[in-house]
Amino acid sequence: MLLEGVLESITYHIKIVPTEDGGCVCKNRSVYHPKSDVELDEDKIKAGKEKAMDGR
């Protein structure tokens, strides 16, 4: 895992909002909670998001 040992947790906030044309918009926000002695690497976060969206 790309962020193993770096994060305490990740919180996901997902909101699905109906649109006037009968469809919907899905909004997804991820909040990363790093361990106190760690600085997050934006490239690793981006790679982790891409892997999660891929579904593998």
Backbone as ProteinMPNN parsed JSONL, in Angstrom:
{"seq_chain_A": "MLLEGVLESITYHIKIVPTEDGGCVCKNRSVYHPKSDVELDEDKIKAGKEKAMDGR", "coords_chain_A": {"N_chain_A": [[0.831, -1.178, 0.0], [0.491, 2.237, -0.765], [0.403, 4.331, 1.15], [0.822, 3.122, 3.546], [1.485, 2.893, 6.974], [1.739, 5.585, 7.223], [-0.603, 6.978, 7.596], [-3.125, 7.646, 10.054], [-5.84, 7.449, 9.631], [-8.41, 7.587, 7.054], [-11.049, 9.613, 6.091], [-14.054, 9.403, 4.374], [-16.303, 11.377, 2.568], [-19.269, 11.292, 1.013], [-21.552, 12.573, -1.26], [-24.586, 12.508, -2.892], [-26.366, 14.191, -5.256], [-29.48, 15.004, -6.619], [-30.218, 15.953, -10.016], [-31.894, 18.37, -12.121], [-32.563, 17.202, -14.555], [-33.101, 14.561, -14.082], [-30.925, 12.999, -13.538], [-27.928, 12.613, -11.575], [-25.449, 14.093, -9.403], [-22.401, 13.146, -8.136], [-20.527, 13.814, -5.358], [-17.374, 13.619, -3.919], [-15.341, 13.609, -1.114], [-12.235, 13.344, 0.408], [-10.657, 13.017, 3.511], [-7.579, 13.137, 4.882], [-5.849, 11.804, 7.6], [-2.914, 12.135, 8.908], [-0.252, 10.385, 10.646], [1.206, 11.798, 13.586], [3.934, 12.461, 13.304], [4.488, 12.617, 10.615], [4.848, 13.869, 7.308], [2.703, 14.45, 4.645], [2.925, 13.119, 1.333], [2.083, 14.516, -1.608], [2.059, 13.308, -4.158], [1.889, 10.568, -3.565], [-0.605, 10.507, -2.356], [-2.242, 11.228, -4.515], [-1.748, 9.05, -6.23], [-2.811, 6.993, -4.654], [-5.525, 7.724, -4.614], [-6.158, 7.43, -7.338], [-5.775, 4.681, -7.604], [-7.791, 3.745, -5.902], [-10.069, 4.633, -7.249], [-9.932, 3.094, -9.468], [-10.747, 0.642, -8.633], [-9.413, -1.715, -7.976]], "CA_chain_A": [[0.0, 0.0, 0.0], [1.304, 3.435, -0.931], [0.414, 5.18, 2.335], [0.87, 2.265, 4.721], [2.373, 3.384, 8.02], [1.788, 7.047, 7.164], [-1.891, 7.541, 7.99], [-3.94, 7.103, 11.132], [-7.119, 7.09, 9.019], [-8.956, 8.399, 5.963], [-12.492, 9.754, 6.202], [-14.663, 9.676, 3.084], [-17.595, 12.047, 2.596], [-19.873, 11.126, -0.309], [-22.859, 13.219, -1.347], [-25.22, 12.335, -4.198], [-27.37, 15.244, -5.377], [-30.256, 14.859, -7.857], [-30.23, 17.085, -10.935], [-33.213, 18.647, -12.689], [-32.836, 16.361, -15.724], [-33.331, 13.18, -13.668], [-29.661, 12.346, -13.211], [-27.398, 13.009, -10.277], [-24.045, 14.473, -9.31], [-21.766, 12.52, -6.987], [-19.386, 14.579, -4.847], [-16.584, 12.782, -3.031], [-14.263, 14.33, -0.454], [-11.431, 12.478, 1.265], [-9.887, 13.754, 4.51], [-6.472, 12.288, 5.317], [-5.379, 12.081, 8.951], [-1.591, 11.513, 9.009], [0.351, 10.221, 11.968], [1.697, 13.105, 14.035], [5.322, 12.728, 12.918], [4.61, 12.355, 9.18], [4.392, 14.869, 6.349], [2.113, 13.731, 3.511], [3.471, 13.296, -0.007], [0.931, 14.715, -2.501], [2.099, 12.331, -5.251], [1.396, 9.293, -3.039], [-2.044, 10.657, -2.159], [-2.852, 11.182, -5.848], [-1.656, 7.665, -6.708], [-3.762, 6.22, -3.866], [-6.867, 8.062, -5.096], [-6.322, 6.807, -8.647], [-5.919, 3.251, -7.394], [-9.121, 3.525, -5.324], [-11.076, 4.87, -8.284], [-9.796, 1.998, -10.421], [-11.496, -0.482, -8.076], [-8.6, -2.937, -7.824]], "C_chain_A": [[0.875, 1.24, 0.0], [1.446, 4.259, 0.344], [0.457, 4.38, 3.635], [1.885, 2.81, 5.725], [2.444, 4.894, 8.103], [0.52, 7.66, 7.755], [-2.476, 6.854, 9.216], [-5.254, 6.611, 10.542], [-7.414, 7.992, 7.829], [-10.467, 8.428, 6.18], [-13.038, 10.137, 4.84], [-16.035, 10.307, 3.293], [-18.152, 11.981, 1.177], [-21.268, 11.724, -0.274], [-23.376, 13.049, -2.769], [-26.403, 13.293, -4.257], [-28.128, 15.054, -6.686], [-30.175, 16.131, -8.706], [-31.625, 17.227, -11.546], [-33.573, 17.721, -13.853], [-33.013, 14.88, -15.375], [-32.065, 12.404, -13.347], [-29.215, 12.715, -11.811], [-25.923, 13.371, -10.408], [-23.509, 13.841, -8.03], [-20.539, 13.342, -6.601], [-18.689, 13.72, -3.804], [-15.451, 13.608, -2.452], [-13.547, 13.353, 0.469], [-10.61, 13.352, 2.209], [-8.846, 12.794, 5.066], [-5.985, 12.749, 6.687], [-4.022, 11.39, 9.128], [-1.181, 11.288, 10.462], [1.068, 11.518, 12.31], [3.109, 13.442, 13.549], [5.569, 12.601, 11.415], [4.111, 13.548, 8.369], [3.91, 14.129, 5.107], [2.774, 14.108, 2.191], [2.291, 13.362, -0.981], [0.9, 13.711, -3.647], [1.569, 10.974, -4.795], [-0.113, 9.355, -2.806], [-2.759, 10.55, -3.498], [-2.85, 9.752, -6.388], [-2.648, 6.772, -5.958], [-5.201, 6.463, -4.308], [-7.139, 7.387, -6.441], [-6.521, 5.302, -8.515], [-7.294, 2.926, -6.82], [-10.213, 3.674, -6.364], [-11.063, 3.754, -9.321], [-10.539, 0.751, -9.945], [-10.716, -1.76, -7.916], [-7.962, -3.001, -6.466]], "O_chain_A": [[1.892, 1.284, 0.692], [2.509, 4.828, 0.591], [0.158, 4.913, 4.704], [3.011, 3.146, 5.358], [3.138, 5.433, 8.965], [0.566, 8.738, 8.346], [-2.342, 5.643, 9.392], [-5.736, 5.529, 10.876], [-6.762, 9.016, 7.624], [-11.087, 7.392, 6.423], [-12.552, 11.079, 4.214], [-16.831, 9.826, 4.1], [-17.574, 12.548, 0.25], [-22.065, 11.429, 0.616], [-22.696, 13.4, -3.733], [-27.317, 13.229, -3.435], [-27.514, 14.952, -7.748], [-30.077, 17.239, -8.178], [-32.434, 16.301, -11.486], [-34.753, 17.48, -14.111], [-33.07, 14.036, -16.27], [-32.142, 11.252, -12.921], [-30.03, 13.084, -10.965], [-25.25, 13.011, -11.375], [-24.104, 13.989, -6.963], [-19.63, 13.541, -7.408], [-19.333, 13.162, -2.916], [-14.688, 14.232, -3.189], [-14.187, 12.621, 1.224], [-9.953, 14.301, 1.781], [-9.186, 11.766, 5.65], [-5.742, 13.936, 6.903], [-3.969, 10.205, 9.457], [-1.702, 11.924, 11.378], [1.489, 12.253, 11.417], [3.434, 14.62, 13.401], [6.715, 12.49, 10.98], [3.092, 14.157, 8.695], [4.622, 13.278, 4.574], [3.133, 15.264, 1.964], [1.578, 12.374, -1.158], [-0.18, 13.301, -4.071], [0.874, 10.297, -5.553], [-0.82, 8.373, -3.033], [-3.772, 9.859, -3.607], [-3.85, 9.299, -6.945], [-3.26, 5.89, -6.56], [-6.003, 5.531, -4.372], [-8.219, 6.837, -6.658], [-7.335, 4.714, -9.227], [-7.903, 1.931, -7.213], [-11.184, 2.917, -6.358], [-12.074, 3.501, -9.976], [-10.917, -0.097, -10.753], [-11.321, -2.817, -7.733], [-7.246, -3.956, -6.165]]}, "name": "protein", "num_of_chains": 1, "seq": "MLLEGVLESITYHIKIVPTEDGGCVCKNRSVYHPKSDVELDEDKIKAGKEKAMDGR"}
